Amino acid sequence: MQKFQTLCIVLFSCIAFAAFSLLPPNTNQLVVSLDQYCQRAVQTLQFSGAVLVAKNGQILLDKGYGKADYELDVPASPKNVFRIASITKQFTAACIMQLQERGLLSLQDPIGKYIPNFPYDKKDIITIYDLLTHSSGLNNRKSVRFFAEKNTEEIAKDRFINSYQNIPLLFKPGTKFQYSNQNYVLLGFIVEKVTGLPFKTYLKTYILDRLQMNSTKIYTAKDIIPNRVPGYVQNQQKVLQNALPLQPETPYAQGGLLSTTHDLYIWNTALKNNPFLSQQSIRKMFIPRIYGNNTNSGYGLGFAVNFLTIKDSTGKTRNIRRIWHGGKTTGFRSVIARYIDDDACIIILSNNESFLAGHFEQKLAAILFAAS
């Protein structure tokens, strides 16, 4: 049975790219339009990175743009490995959902059950679900980077937890949305407590390896990683410069992954075919939290959810459901947007921190759906 499951996952990963050579002739103009828009962004916005656009199981665009390395004059490629920052959160959420399916935790559990040394006035009123939906009320006053262990890339767990002593919550948990990286750091701690494994080991073993996402891994500055690209940022004069971190990096469950457009397309396909998680759990991840005053948070479990208004080929206005997440970190911007009702996906990874990847993705979506 195990050999059969492994074979199915390998075949699934291969099929994700097999459709690329089967594009019908009537898609040619659409591909040209998408490509030309990306080329213009290179010229006018200093875009550099990789773009993948797919619809109805067919990859329409899969290409690198600009430079992977400006100093060595190396062109960008879909094989390049980028930091994807907060896109990591959907993988962390998937780890939590797996553990719930295995009966090892419940989303309604208070975090004190797994982090007993968390401040007593908070640990019993904040739930795992509150962390997943950014509804905990925890103060996001300090970047996670302030909690880096000296001379390492690890988070000082006790110091991170103790930082919430004598700090009041911003609001009652479960009543309001406020995005915070700290929520997902705590989820990483919970994964480690429940499984007895480092977060990166659990993620690799139970998700990345199972899906054959071989280019996706937790960031480390020390390791040699094939095809990894350096990051850049524009200064006030719009001149591109090397991006340098202000503090030591703390790659973890909130935003520590490196990946490629190809691997993220495997992830997109896995979310449709659910070889690693039940369809019920995946659907729950796409449902935004609704608060008591009927306010829609616009955020599910590791995924943002909204609607994009576009005009189709007939000129009719449509509101298209968009399940997405962006990422920003030193030297990099990223976005993956899934239009699940239309079986479409757009992935953009850029090594220019100043490039507004989310805005650019919506422009590509307008081109994509205008041809529909």
Phi, psi and chi 1 to 4 in degrees:
 res  aa     phi    psi   chi1   chi2   chi3   chi4
   1 MET       -  -42.1 -178.4   64.6  179.3      -
   2 GLN   -62.2  -40.9 -178.0   64.4   38.6      -
   3 LYS   -64.3  -37.2  -70.5 -177.3  177.9  179.1
   4 PHE   -65.5  -43.3  175.2   73.5      -      -
   5 GLN   -63.0  -42.2  -70.9  177.6  -26.4      -
   6 THR   -63.3  -42.3  -58.6      -      -      -
   7 LEU   -61.7  -42.3  176.8   60.6      -      -
   8 CYS   -62.0  -41.5  -72.3      -      -      -
   9 ILE   -67.8  -41.2  -69.3  171.6      -      -
  10 VAL   -62.1  -45.6  172.0      -      -      -
  11 LEU   -62.4  -40.3  -70.7  173.6      -      -
  12 PHE   -60.6  -42.4  148.5   78.6      -      -
  13 SER   -65.4  -37.5  -59.9      -      -      -
  14 CYS   -70.1  -41.1  -64.4      -      -      -
  15 ILE   -62.6  -30.5  -70.0  169.7      -      -
  16 ALA   -56.0  -26.8      -      -      -      -
  17 PHE  -112.3   -5.2  -70.2   94.1      -      -
  18 ALA   -66.4  -27.4      -      -      -      -
  19 ALA   -73.4  -11.5      -      -      -      -
  20 PHE   -59.5  -33.0 -175.6   54.6      -      -
  21 SER   -91.3    6.5   60.9      -      -      -
  22 LEU  -112.4   24.3  -56.5  176.2      -      -
  23 LEU   -69.5  133.6  -62.8  178.3      -      -
  24 PRO   -71.8  155.2   23.5  -32.2      -      -
  25 PRO   -58.3  -31.3  -23.3   33.1      -      -
  26 ASN   -72.0   -3.5   59.6    0.8      -      -
  27 THR   -91.4   -6.1   63.2      -      -      -
  28 ASN   -58.2  -44.6  -71.0  -15.7      -      -
  29 GLN   -67.9  -36.0 -174.9   53.3   52.4      -
  30 LEU   -63.0  -44.8  170.3   59.2      -      -
  31 VAL   -61.3  -41.9  173.4      -      -      -
  32 VAL   -61.1  -43.3  169.4      -      -      -
  33 SER   -64.2  -43.5  -63.3      -      -      -
  34 LEU   -63.5  -44.6  -68.5  167.3      -      -
  35 ASP   -64.9  -43.2 -179.4   54.6      -      -
  36 GLN   -62.6  -37.3  -72.9  179.1  -18.0      -
  37 TYR   -65.7  -39.8 -167.1   81.0      -      -
  38 CYS   -66.3  -40.2  -66.8      -      -      -
  39 GLN   -62.3  -40.2  -64.5  -75.6    6.1      -
  40 ARG   -64.1  -35.8  -74.4 -162.1  -62.7  -88.6
  41 ALA   -65.4  -32.5      -      -      -      -
  42 VAL   -62.7  -42.9  174.3      -      -      -
  43 GLN   -75.6  -38.5  -59.4  -59.1  -39.6      -
  44 THR  -100.6  -24.8   60.6      -      -      -
  45 LEU  -121.6    5.4  -58.7  172.9      -      -
  46 GLN    56.7   36.7  -71.2 -170.8  -62.0      -
  47 PHE   -67.1  134.2  169.2   54.2      -      -
  48 SER  -141.2  139.3   56.7      -      -      -
  49 GLY   151.9 -154.0      -      -      -      -
  50 ALA  -131.7  146.0      -      -      -      -
  51 VAL  -131.7  135.9  177.7      -      -      -
  52 LEU  -131.6  127.5 -170.7  149.2      -      -
  53 VAL  -125.4  130.4 -179.8      -      -      -
  54 ALA  -138.1  149.8      -      -      -      -
  55 LYS  -150.4  137.6 -165.6  170.1 -172.3  -61.2
  56 ASN    53.4   39.2  -62.8  -33.9      -      -
  57 GLY    77.7    6.3      -      -      -      -
  58 GLN  -115.4  131.0  -64.1  179.7  -33.3      -
  59 ILE   -81.3  117.1  -63.0  176.4      -      -
  60 LEU   -90.3  -39.0  -56.5  174.9      -      -
  61 LEU  -138.3  132.2 -175.9   66.4      -      -
  62 ASP  -152.2   91.0  176.8   27.1      -      -
  63 LYS  -154.9  152.7 -168.7  173.0  177.0 -178.9
  64 GLY   -97.0  150.3      -      -      -      -
  65 TYR  -135.4  145.5  -66.1   90.4      -      -
  66 GLY    68.7 -145.9      -      -      -      -
  67 LYS  -113.4  137.5  -59.0  -66.3 -176.7 -177.6
  68 ALA   -77.7  -36.2      -      -      -      -
  69 ASP  -142.0  112.9 -170.8  -46.2      -      -
  70 TYR   -73.1  -35.1  -77.7   86.8      -      -
  71 GLU   -71.1  -33.3  -66.9  176.1  -34.9      -
  72 LEU   -96.3   -0.8  -62.7  177.9      -      -
  73 ASP    57.0   47.9 -164.3   28.7      -      -
  74 VAL  -102.0  123.6  176.8      -      -      -
  75 PRO   -69.3  151.4   23.3  -32.4      -      -
  76 ALA   -72.3  153.1      -      -      -      -
  77 SER  -145.5  154.0  159.3      -      -      -
  78 PRO   -60.8  -17.6  -25.1   35.3      -      -
  79 LYS   -79.7  -11.4  -66.5 -177.6  178.8 -180.0
  80 ASN   -64.5  145.5  -70.1  148.5      -      -
  81 VAL  -105.1  123.6  176.3      -      -      -
  82 PHE  -118.3  154.2  -61.4   80.6      -      -
  83 ARG   -73.8  131.0  -63.2 -173.0   66.9 -178.8
  84 ILE  -107.6    0.5   63.3  171.7      -      -
  85 ALA    51.7 -123.7      -      -      -      -
  86 SER   -72.7   -6.9  -73.1      -      -      -
  87 ILE   -59.8  -23.4  -68.8  177.0      -      -
  88 THR   -52.5  -32.1  -56.7      -      -      -
  89 LYS   -59.2  -33.2  -69.6 -180.0  172.0   66.6
  90 GLN   -70.6  -27.3   54.9 -161.3 -107.5      -
  91 PHE   -72.7  -39.6  -68.1   87.7      -      -
  92 THR   -62.1  -43.8  -57.9      -      -      -
  93 ALA   -61.2  -38.4      -      -      -      -
  94 ALA   -64.9  -36.9      -      -      -      -
  95 CYS   -60.1  -45.1  -69.0      -      -      -
  96 ILE   -62.6  -41.9  -67.8  -69.3      -      -
  97 MET   -66.2  -36.7  -62.7  -56.1  -75.0      -
  98 GLN   -60.3  -44.1  -82.2 -170.6  -20.2      -
  99 LEU   -66.7  -33.2  -64.0  176.8      -      -
 100 GLN   -67.7  -42.1  177.3  171.3 -104.9      -
 101 GLU   -62.2  -30.7  -72.5 -170.4   -8.0      -
 102 ARG   -83.4    0.2  -67.5  166.3   59.7 -173.2
 103 GLY    76.2   18.4      -      -      -      -
 104 LEU   -92.0  -14.2  -62.8  177.4      -      -
 105 LEU  -161.3  170.3   56.8   74.5      -      -
 106 SER  -129.2  144.4  166.2      -      -      -
 107 LEU   -61.3  -22.2  -60.7 -166.4      -      -
 108 GLN   -88.5   -1.2  -57.8  -51.0  -41.1      -
 109 ASP   -65.8  140.6  -73.7  -20.1      -      -
 110 PRO   -70.2  147.3   25.7  -33.3      -      -
 111 ILE   -67.3  -22.0   65.2  173.2      -      -
 112 GLY   -63.1  -20.0      -      -      -      -
 113 LYS   -64.9  -28.7 -176.4  175.1  179.9  178.9
 114 TYR  -114.4  -20.1  -51.5   99.9      -      -
 115 ILE  -126.1   73.4  -46.6  175.3      -      -
 116 PRO   -63.6  -22.6   20.7  -31.4      -      -
 117 ASN   -89.7    8.9   57.8  -29.4      -      -
 118 PHE   -68.7  149.4 -156.0   76.1      -      -
 119 PRO   -47.3  132.5  -31.6   37.4      -      -
 120 TYR   -59.7  -31.2   73.8   93.8      -      -
 121 ASP   -79.5   -2.3   58.5  -30.1      -      -
 122 LYS  -124.1  -30.0  -56.2  174.2 -177.4   70.1
 123 LYS   -66.5  -23.9   66.8 -179.9 -177.1  179.3
 124 ASP   -98.4   -3.6  -66.7  -32.7      -      -
 125 ILE  -114.3  -10.6   61.6  173.9      -      -
 126 ILE  -100.2  128.3  -61.4  172.2      -      -
 127 THR  -102.4  167.0   67.0      -      -      -
 128 ILE   -59.2  -39.1  -66.9  175.9      -      -
 129 TYR   -62.0  -36.6 -175.3   54.7      -      -
 130 ASP   -62.3  -41.6  -67.9  -29.2      -      -
 131 LEU   -64.4  -46.8  -63.4  179.6      -      -
 132 LEU   -59.5  -36.2  -74.7  165.4      -      -
 133 THR   -99.6   11.7   56.9      -      -      -
 134 HIS    55.4   44.5  -65.0  -68.0      -      -
 135 SER  -122.3   22.9  -52.0      -      -      -
 136 SER   -79.5  -26.1   67.1      -      -      -
 137 GLY    83.0    3.3      -      -      -      -
 138 LEU   -68.5  140.3  -68.6  172.5      -      -
 139 ASN   -74.4  126.7 -164.9  -43.9      -      -
 140 ASN   -97.5   42.3 -165.8   23.5      -      -
 141 ARG   -72.6  -24.0   69.1 -160.4 -175.3  -73.9
 142 LYS  -125.6  139.7  -84.7 -169.3  175.5 -177.8
 143 SER   -61.8  147.3  167.7      -      -      -
 144 VAL   -58.2  -25.7  176.4      -      -      -
 145 ARG   -62.2  -23.6  -68.7  175.4  177.7  176.1
 146 PHE   -68.3  -11.2  -76.6   96.7      -      -
 147 PHE  -108.5   22.2  -59.0   98.1      -      -
 148 ALA   -73.4  136.9      -      -      -      -
 149 GLU   -65.1  141.4  -69.7  -81.0   17.1      -
 150 LYS   -61.5  130.4 -164.8  171.6 -175.8  178.6
 151 ASN    66.7   13.9  -61.0  -37.1      -      -
 152 THR  -135.0  176.5   75.8      -      -      -
 153 GLU  -108.6   18.8  -63.3  172.3  -59.8      -
 154 GLU   -94.4  154.1  -59.0  -65.2  -33.2      -
 155 ILE   -84.5  133.9  -70.0  178.3      -      -
 156 ALA   -77.4   96.1      -      -      -      -
 157 LYS   -60.3  -50.2  -68.8 -176.5 -178.9  179.1
 158 ASP   -62.6  -41.0  -71.8  -17.7      -      -
 159 ARG   -66.1  -38.0 -172.7  153.4   55.8   90.0
 160 PHE   -62.7  -48.1 -179.2   87.5      -      -
 161 ILE   -64.8  -43.4  -69.3  168.5      -      -
 162 ASN   -68.0  -18.7  -69.9  -24.5      -      -
 163 SER   -65.4  -15.6   72.9      -      -      -
 164 TYR   -93.3    2.5  -73.9  100.4      -      -
 165 GLN   -65.6  134.6  -65.1  -76.7    1.3      -
 166 ASN    62.2   17.0  -55.8  -43.2      -      -
 167 ILE  -109.0  114.7  -58.2  -65.1      -      -
 168 PRO   -69.3  152.5   24.7  -33.2      -      -
 169 LEU   -66.7  149.8  -66.2  172.6      -      -
 170 LEU   -74.6  -26.6  -62.1  175.4      -      -
 171 PHE  -164.2  166.5   49.8   83.7      -      -
 172 LYS   -64.3  129.2 -179.1 -178.8  177.0 -178.4
 173 PRO   -55.1  138.4  -27.7   36.4      -      -
 174 GLY    86.3    6.8      -      -      -      -
 175 THR  -113.2   -7.6   63.7      -      -      -
 176 LYS  -160.4  154.3 -174.4  178.1  177.5 -178.7
 177 PHE  -100.5  129.6  173.6   85.4      -      -
 178 GLN  -148.3  112.5  179.4  157.0  -42.2      -
 179 TYR   -62.3  133.7 -172.1   88.9      -      -
 180 SER  -154.1  125.6  170.0      -      -      -
 181 ASN   -60.2  -31.0  -78.1  -34.6      -      -
 182 GLN   -57.9  -34.0  -86.1   77.3  -15.4      -
 183 ASN   -57.1  -42.3  -69.4  -44.0      -      -
 184 TYR   -82.4  -21.8  -84.3   71.4      -      -
 185 VAL   -62.8  -45.6  170.5      -      -      -
 186 LEU   -63.8  -35.3  -67.3  172.7      -      -
 187 LEU   -63.3  -37.0  -71.1  169.4      -      -
 188 GLY   -62.5  -41.1      -      -      -      -
 189 PHE   -60.3  -40.0  -66.3  171.4      -      -
 190 ILE   -66.1  -42.8  -69.2  171.5      -      -
 191 VAL   -56.8  -44.1  170.1      -      -      -
 192 GLU   -66.5  -40.1  -66.3 -173.9   -9.9      -
 193 LYS   -65.5  -43.5  178.1   67.4  174.0 -179.4
 194 VAL   -71.5  -40.1  170.2      -      -      -
 195 THR   -94.6  -21.2   65.9      -      -      -
 196 GLY    75.1   11.2      -      -      -      -
 197 LEU  -115.7  150.4  -62.5  171.2      -      -
 198 PRO   -57.3  146.1  -22.7   33.4      -      -
 199 PHE   -53.7  -46.1  170.9   75.6      -      -
 200 LYS   -64.9  -30.3   62.0 -177.4  178.4 -178.0
 201 THR   -71.7  -43.6  -58.6      -      -      -
 202 TYR   -62.5  -46.7 -179.8   87.1      -      -
 203 LEU   -58.6  -46.2  174.6   63.0      -      -
 204 LYS   -63.8  -45.5 -179.0  177.5 -172.3  -60.5
 205 THR   -70.3  -43.8  -57.0      -      -      -
 206 TYR  -100.3   -9.9  -70.5   93.7      -      -
 207 ILE  -128.7  -61.8  -66.2 -176.9      -      -
 208 LEU   -62.6  -47.8  -57.2 -179.5      -      -
 209 ASP   -67.2  -38.9  -74.8   -7.1      -      -
 210 ARG   -64.1  -31.6  -71.7 -176.3   63.4 -178.9
 211 LEU   -95.5    2.2  -61.6 -179.6      -      -
 212 GLN    60.3   36.3  -58.3  -67.8  -55.2      -
 213 MET   -87.6   75.7  -65.3  178.4   64.8      -
 214 ASN   -77.4  -14.7  -61.1  -37.9      -      -
 215 SER  -100.8    4.8  -63.9      -      -      -
 216 THR  -104.3  128.6  -57.6      -      -      -
 217 LYS  -161.0  164.1   58.5 -161.7   68.2 -171.8
 218 ILE   -68.9  134.0  -70.2  -71.7      -      -
 219 TYR   -60.0  140.7  165.3   87.7      -      -
 220 THR  -145.2  136.5  170.4      -      -      -
 221 ALA   -76.4  -21.4      -      -      -      -
 222 LYS   -85.0  -36.1  -62.3  176.5 -178.8  178.7
 223 ASP   -73.5  151.7  -69.9   -8.5      -      -
 224 ILE   -84.8  117.1  -58.1  -62.3      -      -
 225 ILE  -118.9  112.1  -61.6  175.8      -      -
 226 PRO   -54.7  136.5  -25.4   34.8      -      -
 227 ASN    70.7    7.5  -63.6  -47.8      -      -
 228 ARG   -69.7  137.9  174.3  162.2   55.1  170.9
 229 VAL  -106.3  150.4  -60.4      -      -      -
 230 PRO   -77.4  160.3   27.5  -33.4      -      -
 231 GLY  -104.3  151.7      -      -      -      -
 232 TYR  -132.0  166.3  -57.5   93.1      -      -
 233 VAL  -151.4  148.4   65.7      -      -      -
 234 GLN   -87.4  138.6  -66.9  172.4  -21.6      -
 235 ASN   -83.4 -173.7   64.2   15.4      -      -
 236 GLN   -63.2  -23.2  -67.7 -177.2  -17.0      -
 237 GLN   -92.4   11.6  -69.9   73.3   41.9      -
 238 LYS    66.5   22.4  -55.4  -63.8 -176.3 -177.6
 239 VAL   -90.9  132.0  175.7      -      -      -
 240 LEU   -75.3  135.1 -149.0   59.4      -      -
 241 GLN  -134.8  163.4  -61.6  179.1  -31.0      -
 242 ASN   -65.5  137.7  -70.9  -52.3      -      -
 243 ALA   -91.7  125.2      -      -      -      -
 244 LEU  -118.3  129.7  -56.6  175.2      -      -
 245 PRO   -66.3  143.5   24.0  -33.2      -      -
 246 LEU   -80.5  -29.8  -60.6  177.8      -      -
 247 GLN  -131.6  169.9  -65.4   98.1   20.4      -
 248 PRO   -58.1  144.5  -23.7   33.0      -      -
 249 GLU   -76.3  149.9  -59.5  -73.4   -7.1      -
 250 THR  -131.0   71.4   50.0      -      -      -
 251 PRO   -67.3  124.9   25.1  -32.8      -      -
 252 TYR  -159.4 -156.4 -166.6   59.5      -      -
 253 ALA   -68.5  -15.2      -      -      -      -
 254 GLN   -86.0  -21.3   83.7  -73.5    2.4      -
 255 GLY   178.2   34.9      -      -      -      -
 256 GLY   -98.6    2.2      -      -      -      -
 257 LEU   -83.5  148.3  -79.7  177.8      -      -
 258 LEU  -107.1  146.5  -63.5  156.4      -      -
 259 SER  -162.6 -178.9 -166.6      -      -      -
 260 THR  -124.9  165.4   65.6      -      -      -
 261 THR   -63.4  -35.5   52.1      -      -      -
 262 HIS   -64.3  -45.6  -74.7 -178.5      -      -
 263 ASP   -64.4  -39.1  -92.4   15.5      -      -
 264 LEU   -70.3  -25.5  -70.4  177.9      -      -
 265 TYR   -72.6  -34.9 -174.1   62.3      -      -
 266 ILE   -60.0  -42.6  -68.2  173.1      -      -
 267 TRP   -60.8  -45.0  173.4 -116.5      -      -
 268 ASN   -57.5  -44.8  165.8   73.2      -      -
 269 THR   -68.4  -36.1  -53.2      -      -      -
 270 ALA   -64.2  -35.1      -      -      -      -
 271 LEU   -68.3  -20.7  -71.0  169.0      -      -
 272 LYS   -86.0  -40.4  -68.7 -168.0  -65.0 -177.5
 273 ASN  -100.6   -2.8  -61.3  -29.2      -      -
 274 ASN    39.1   58.7   55.2  -74.1      -      -
 275 PRO   -80.3   -4.4   30.8  -34.9      -      -
 276 PHE  -125.3   -7.7   69.1  104.1      -      -
 277 LEU  -157.0  147.6 -159.2   57.9      -      -
 278 SER   -67.0  154.3   72.7      -      -      -
 279 GLN   -62.7  -33.1 -167.2   60.1   44.9      -
 280 GLN   -62.5  -42.9 -179.3 -179.2    5.2      -
 281 SER   -68.7  -40.3  -69.9      -      -      -
 282 ILE   -63.3  -43.7  -69.7  174.5      -      -
 283 ARG   -61.5  -37.8  -73.9  173.7  179.9  167.7
 284 LYS   -63.1  -33.8 -174.4  173.4 -179.3   61.8
 285 MET   -64.5  -23.8  -65.1  172.6   71.9      -
 286 PHE   -94.1    3.0  -59.5  157.2      -      -
 287 ILE   -97.3  116.3  -60.9  173.9      -      -
 288 PRO   -67.5  146.8   23.3  -31.6      -      -
 289 ARG   -73.1  137.3 -175.4  166.6 -172.0  171.2
 290 ILE  -111.0  128.5  -54.1  -63.7      -      -
 291 TYR   -90.8  173.0  -59.4  114.7      -      -
 292 GLY   -59.0  -29.2      -      -      -      -
 293 ASN   -88.3   16.4   58.2    1.2      -      -
 294 ASN    68.7   21.9 -151.9   33.2      -      -
 295 THR   -82.1  128.5  -59.4      -      -      -
 296 ASN   -85.6  120.9 -173.4  -31.2      -      -
 297 SER   -70.0  -24.9   68.0      -      -      -
 298 GLY    74.7   13.3      -      -      -      -
 299 TYR  -141.7  129.7 -160.0   92.0      -      -
 300 GLY   -96.3 -125.1      -      -      -      -
 301 LEU  -110.8   88.8  -48.0 -177.1      -      -
 302 GLY    83.3    2.7      -      -      -      -
 303 PHE  -132.4  136.3  -69.3   89.0      -      -
 304 ALA   -85.7  147.7      -      -      -      -
 305 VAL  -134.4  122.9 -176.1      -      -      -
 306 ASN  -152.2 -171.2   65.7   -2.6      -      -
 307 PHE  -123.0  138.1  -73.2   85.5      -      -
 308 LEU  -106.8  124.8 -178.0   64.0      -      -
 309 THR   -90.0  122.3  -58.4      -      -      -
 310 ILE  -137.5  170.1   59.0   93.9      -      -
 311 LYS  -112.3  130.3  -72.8 -173.5  177.4 -179.2
 312 ASP   -85.0 -172.4   62.2   20.0      -      -
 313 SER   -65.5  -18.9   57.4      -      -      -
 314 THR   -90.6   -3.7   67.4      -      -      -
 315 GLY    88.6    0.7      -      -      -      -
 316 LYS   -79.2  136.5 -178.3  179.9  177.9 -179.5
 317 THR   -80.5  133.3  -61.4      -      -      -
 318 ARG  -129.4  145.3  -66.1  179.0   57.6 -159.2
 319 ASN  -104.0  113.7  -70.1  -40.8      -      -
 320 ILE  -107.1  127.3  -58.6  178.0      -      -
 321 ARG   -67.9  130.7 -175.2  160.2   56.7  133.3
 322 ARG  -123.1  116.2  177.3  175.0  178.2 -110.3
 323 ILE  -110.0  117.1  -63.2  173.3      -      -
 324 TRP  -153.3  171.8   67.0  -74.9      -      -
 325 HIS  -159.2  141.8 -146.4  -65.8      -      -
 326 GLY  -106.2  172.3      -      -      -      -
 327 GLY  -149.0  143.5      -      -      -      -
 328 LYS  -144.7  129.4  177.2 -173.7  176.7 -175.0
 329 THR  -150.9  178.9 -168.7      -      -      -
 330 THR   -53.9  111.5  -54.7      -      -      -
 331 GLY    88.0   -1.7      -      -      -      -
 332 PHE  -142.6  149.1  -63.8   87.9      -      -
 333 ARG  -133.6  150.4  -70.0  -93.0 -167.9  158.6
 334 SER  -154.7  158.2   57.0      -      -      -
 335 VAL  -158.0  140.9   65.4      -      -      -
 336 ILE  -126.8  124.5  177.0  171.2      -      -
 337 ALA  -124.0  128.8      -      -      -      -
 338 ARG  -117.2  121.3  -54.0  179.8   64.4 -111.2
 339 TYR  -103.0   81.6  -62.8   87.4      -      -
 340 ILE   -70.1  -25.9   61.9  174.2      -      -
 341 ASP   -74.4  -16.1  -60.1  -35.9      -      -
 342 ASP  -117.5    8.3  -64.1   82.9      -      -
 343 ASP    49.9   54.0 -166.9   15.2      -      -
 344 ALA  -131.9  154.1      -      -      -      -
 345 CYS  -148.5  138.2  177.3      -      -      -
 346 ILE  -129.6  127.2  -60.4  175.7      -      -
 347 ILE  -125.6  128.0  -58.5  165.5      -      -
 348 ILE  -131.4  124.0  -59.0  168.6      -      -
 349 LEU  -122.8  125.7  -56.2 -179.4      -      -
 350 SER  -129.5  142.0  177.2      -      -      -
 351 ASN  -101.3   31.0   58.2  -22.2      -      -
 352 ASN  -121.7  105.4  177.9   -7.0      -      -
 353 GLU   -59.7  -26.0 -178.1 -174.8  -16.3      -
 354 SER   -82.4   -9.0  -55.1      -      -      -
 355 PHE   -79.0  127.3 -178.9   71.9      -      -
 356 LEU   -84.8   85.1  -59.0 -179.8      -      -
 357 ALA   -64.1  -38.5      -      -      -      -
 358 GLY   -64.5  -43.3      -      -      -      -
 359 HIS   -63.4  -42.2  177.6   74.1      -      -
 360 PHE   -63.7  -40.6 -175.2   66.5      -      -
 361 GLU   -60.5  -40.7  174.1  -90.6  -42.7      -
 362 GLN   -66.4  -33.5  -67.7 -179.4   59.8      -
 363 LYS   -66.6  -41.0  -65.3  -66.7 -173.9 -179.4
 364 LEU   -65.3  -37.1  -69.2  179.9      -      -
 365 ALA   -63.7  -39.0      -      -      -      -
 366 ALA   -61.8  -40.5      -      -      -      -
 367 ILE   -66.0  -43.9  -64.7  170.6      -      -
 368 LEU   -60.8  -48.4  176.2   65.5      -      -
 369 PHE   -83.2  -19.2  -69.2  111.2      -      -
 370 ALA   -65.9  -24.7      -      -      -      -
 371 ALA   -88.2   -4.0      -      -      -      -
 372 SER   -83.4      -  -58.6      -      -      -
